Amino acid sequence: MKIFPAIDIKDQKCVRLVKGDFDNKTEYEMSPIAQAEKYKDYGFKNLHIVDLDGALTGETVNQNVIKDIVAKLDLKVELGGGIRNLDNIQKYIDVGVEKVILGSAAIKDKNFLKEACEQFPKKIALGLDAKDGYLLVSGWKENSNQLAIDYLKQVNDYGVSRIIYTDINRDGMKQSPNFEETLKVAKISNCPLVISGGVSSINDIKKAKSLNNKNIEGIIVGKAIYDEDIKLDELKRMEE
């Protein structure tokens, strides 16, 4: 079970949002590079980064910050946030990002997802952000009117290398992930899946490990780390 500590970047600061709401955010003192160094010091090898500025603008706003993290710390970074064209995927791959996460742009345009997977084999992850089973797009403000499972069935053979499944109702709420829905998605997916949204305690990591589904690759932990509900040394031991 891979553990992906999370860093959300806004205005070059680490922040956490509640249910993706930019008006309901907490800023933390630690810079993104310092936070990544902390994860590295505890022995983590994987990192989940969301560029919230990119999500708002569709531009590679924090490319230099992410480049510094990858170059200095040699972490395996998966990165999402407003990546809407092939050029921006290329920019992030050029700075050493391991997986580029496509979300809204891929859901609105399946051909874009297919083209990205063909051009960047093994580099594209798909972010499925769902509320009551339906995919939300555009910063979770717009309902796509597509069930996550129906959409995945349509794109399952495109060559996506990882799925990040987030239950929006749980994100930032520390109410435990939606394991039931996550398992439904994992069972039909052609690629590994990472659990996202709502991790509240070390017990959620234990539950994720106990699911015993070979398709579940890992879990993302964010707010529970920043609020010190989970200690990093204890979290690292769960990976071993």
C-alpha positions, -999 to 999 in steps of 0.1 A, spaced: 0 0 0 16 32 -12 10 63 10 7 96 -8 11 125 16 -6 155 0 4 191 -7 -21 215 -21 -4 247 -34 -21 281 -35 -2 314 -38 30 294 -31 16 282 3 4 249 15 -34 250 20 -63 226 25 -98 231 12 -130 217 26 -150 199 -2 -129 219 -27 -143 252 -16 -117 280 -22 -137 302 3 -132 275 30 -95 270 31 -68 268 58 -33 281 51 -3 265 68 30 281 77 51 255 60 62 262 23 55 234 -2 92 226 -5 96 225 33 66 203 36 79 179 9 113 178 27 95 168 59 78 139 40 111 129 25 128 130 59 102 105 72 110 82 43 80 87 21 87 81 -16 54 92 -32 38 126 -31 4 139 -43 4 175 -53 -25 197 -64 -18 230 -80 -48 250 -70 -37 281 -89 -35 259 -120 -70 246 -113 -83 282 -113 -63 295 -143 -55 264 -165 -19 275 -165 13 259 -150 15 285 -123 36 266 -98 58 247 -123 90 261 -107 79 251 -72 71 216 -84 104 214 -104 123 222 -71 105 195 -52 112 169 -78 148 179 -85 159 183 -49 141 155 -32 138 127 -58 102 119 -49 77 102 -72 52 130 -77 17 127 -91 3 162 -100 -31 176 -108 -48 209 -111 -61 225 -142 -40 206 -167 -60 210 -199 -37 206 -229 -9 184 -241 17 212 -239 12 215 -201 14 178 -197 48 179 -215 60 208 -192 54 188 -161 69 156 -175 99 176 -185 105 187 -149 103 151 -137 67 146 -126 60 108 -126 22 110 -132 1 139 -145 -35 138 -133 -62 148 -157 -96 156 -143 -122 180 -157 -106 183 -191 -106 145 -196 -142 141 -184 -154 169 -207 -134 156 -237 -127 119 -238 -106 123 -269 -82 145 -250 -77 118 -225 -71 92 -252 -46 114 -270 -27 121 -238 -25 84 -229 -12 77 -264 14 105 -264 25 99 -228 23 62 -221 23 52 -184 23 89 -174 -14 98 -173 -35 94 -141 -73 100 -142 -89 120 -114 -125 109 -108 -141 133 -84 -176 121 -75 -205 133 -54 -233 108 -49 -218 87 -76 -218 115 -102 -186 131 -116 -182 168 -108 -159 191 -129 -147 227 -130 -135 228 -95 -164 207 -83 -188 234 -93 -204 217 -122 -221 183 -123 -212 163 -155 -244 143 -152 -222 112 -157 -219 84 -132 -182 78 -124 -186 41 -132 -203 47 -165 -176 71 -176 -148 47 -165 -164 20 -186 -161 42 -217 -125 51 -212 -112 19 -195 -92 8 -225 -75 42 -232 -43 34 -213 -47 54 -181 -20 42 -157 -37 52 -124 -71 64 -111 -75 87 -82 -110 83 -68 -123 111 -45 -156 112 -28 -162 150 -27 -186 147 3 -156 134 23 -128 156 11 -113 177 39 -140 165 62 -120 138 80 -150 115 80 -132 84 65 -131 76 28 -160 62 10 -146 27 8 -178 11 -6 -179 33 -37 -141 32 -41 -143 -6 -42 -170 -5 -69 -147 16 -91 -116 -5 -83 -134 -37 -93 -141 -25 -129 -109 -5 -134 -82 -17 -158 -56 1 -138 -46 6 -102 -66 29 -80 -56 54 -53 -81 62 -25 -87 99 -19 -108 121 4 -117 120 41 -88 101 58 -93 109 94 -70 86 114 -46 57 112 -76 34 113 -86 45 78 -52 34 65 -57 0 83 -91 -3 67 -77 5 33 -50 -22 37 -76 -47 48 -98 -43 17 -75 -68 0 -82 -57 -35 -52 -60 -57 -63 -30 -78 -61 -6 -48 -26 8 -51 -25 34 -23 -42 61 -3 -38 99 -2 -35 116 32 -38 154 36 -57 173 62 -52 146 89 -14 151 86 -16 189 88 -40 188 118 -18 162 134 -45 136 137 -20 112 121 17 112 131 40 108 102 62 81 118 30 60 124 18 66 89 52 56 74 51 23 93 17 15 76 35 15 43 61 -11 54 
